[in-house]
C-alpha cells in the first residue's frame, strides 16, 4: 500500500510541476527604417507600466544595417502583456540621446507604432499580448533620422 501511495504522490507532484510551468512563446522582432550603419539597434521588452522605459525584462542588441530591416529573437516569453521600445543607438552609449530640450536625437520606436504627445508613448499604447503561440512583431523607426 505505501508503494501505491508513493507512486500517486509522485505522479501528482509531476503533474502539478507541469501545470506550474507556463507555456512560453518565442517572440521575434523586425525593426525597419534604419538609416546608417553606426551603432546598434537596442530592443527592450517591458512587462508593466511601472517598469516601462526603466527596467526591461529582456533586451537585445542587433547590428544596424542601413536600408534593411534587422531581425532578432526576444526569446521565449511567458504568456502576458508586454510593450517594446527600440532605439538606434548610433553612438553606442546604450541610451536614447536627446537635445537640451529633451527631444530625441536618435531614431526610436515602440510596439504597436505607438507615439506619445510631448514625450514617450505610454505602456498602454505600446502593449501587446503573448499567448502560447509564437509571435512576430514589426516596428518602424520614427523620430530623429
C-alpha positions in Angstrom: 0.0 0.0 0.0 2.7 2.6 0.8 4.3 2.0 -2.6 1.0 2.7 -4.4 0.5 5.9 -2.4 4.1 7.0 -3.1 3.6 6.5 -6.9 0.4 8.5 -6.7 2.1 11.2 -4.7 5.0 11.3 -7.2 2.6 11.4 -10.2 0.6 14.3 -8.6 3.9 16.2 -7.9 5.0 15.8 -11.5 1.6 16.8 -12.9 1.4 19.9 -10.6 5.0 20.9 -11.6 4.0 20.7 -15.2 1.0 22.8 -14.5 3.1 25.4 -12.8 5.4 25.6 -15.8 3.8 28.2 -18.0 4.0 27.7 -21.7 6.3 30.3 -23.2 6.2 31.5 -26.8 9.1 32.7 -28.9 8.8 36.4 -29.8 10.7 37.8 -32.7 11.0 41.4 -33.8 11.8 43.1 -37.1 12.9 46.7 -36.9 12.6 48.7 -40.1 13.5 52.2 -41.2 17.2 52.1 -40.3 19.3 54.9 -41.7 23.1 54.5 -41.3 25.2 51.6 -40.0 26.6 53.4 -37.0 26.0 51.8 -33.6 23.3 49.2 -33.0 19.5 48.8 -32.6 18.6 48.2 -29.0 15.3 46.5 -28.4 13.9 46.3 -24.8 10.8 44.4 -23.6 8.8 45.6 -20.5 6.1 43.7 -18.6 4.3 46.5 -16.7 3.6 50.2 -16.7 5.6 50.6 -13.6 8.8 49.3 -15.3 8.1 50.9 -18.7 11.3 52.5 -20.0 13.0 51.8 -16.7 13.7 48.1 -16.2 13.3 45.8 -19.1 12.6 42.1 -18.6 14.5 41.3 -21.8 16.8 43.3 -24.1 18.7 42.5 -27.3 21.3 44.4 -29.3 21.0 44.0 -33.1 23.6 45.3 -35.6 22.4 48.3 -37.6 22.0 47.7 -41.3 21.0 50.7 -43.3 18.2 50.3 -45.7 17.4 46.8 -44.4 15.2 45.5 -41.6 17.1 43.9 -38.7 15.5 40.8 -37.1 16.1 39.2 -33.8 14.6 36.9 -31.3 13.5 38.1 -27.9 13.4 34.5 -26.8 10.6 32.7 -25.1 8.3 35.0 -23.1 5.6 33.6 -20.7 2.0 34.5 -21.6 1.2 38.0 -20.6 1.2 41.7 -21.6 4.3 43.4 -22.8 5.5 46.5 -24.6 8.6 47.2 -26.6 10.8 50.2 -27.1 13.6 50.3 -29.7 16.3 52.9 -30.4 19.0 53.2 -33.0 21.9 53.8 -30.6 24.1 55.5 -33.2 27.0 56.4 -30.8 26.9 53.2 -28.8 26.4 54.7 -25.4 23.4 52.4 -24.6 20.7 55.1 -24.3 18.5 57.3 -26.4 20.2 60.7 -26.7 18.3 63.9 -26.6 19.0 67.6 -27.2 18.8 70.2 -24.4 15.0 70.4 -24.8 14.6 66.6 -24.3 13.8 65.9 -27.9 15.4 62.6 -29.1 18.3 63.0 -31.5 18.4 59.3 -32.3 15.7 57.2 -34.0 13.2 55.4 -31.7 10.0 53.4 -32.0 7.5 51.5 -29.9 5.5 48.4 -30.4 2.0 49.0 -32.0 3.5 52.0 -33.7 2.7 53.9 -30.5 3.6 57.5 -30.1 3.4 59.9 -27.3 2.4 63.5 -27.1 5.2 65.7 -25.7 7.1 62.6 -24.5 7.4 58.9 -25.0 4.4 56.6 -25.7 2.7 55.1 -22.7 2.9 51.4 -21.9 -0.8 51.1 -22.5 -0.3 52.4 -26.1 2.5 50.0 -26.9 1.2 46.9 -25.1 0.6 43.6 -26.9 -0.3 40.1 -25.6 1.8 37.0 -25.7 0.0 33.7 -25.6 1.1 30.1 -26.3 1.9 30.7 -30.0 5.0 32.2 -31.5 4.7 35.9 -32.2 6.4 38.1 -34.8 6.3 41.9 -34.4 7.3 44.6 -36.8 8.5 48.0 -35.5 9.2 51.0 -37.7 11.6 53.7 -36.6 10.4 57.3 -36.5 11.7 60.3 -34.7 15.1 61.7 -35.3 16.5 60.4 -38.6 
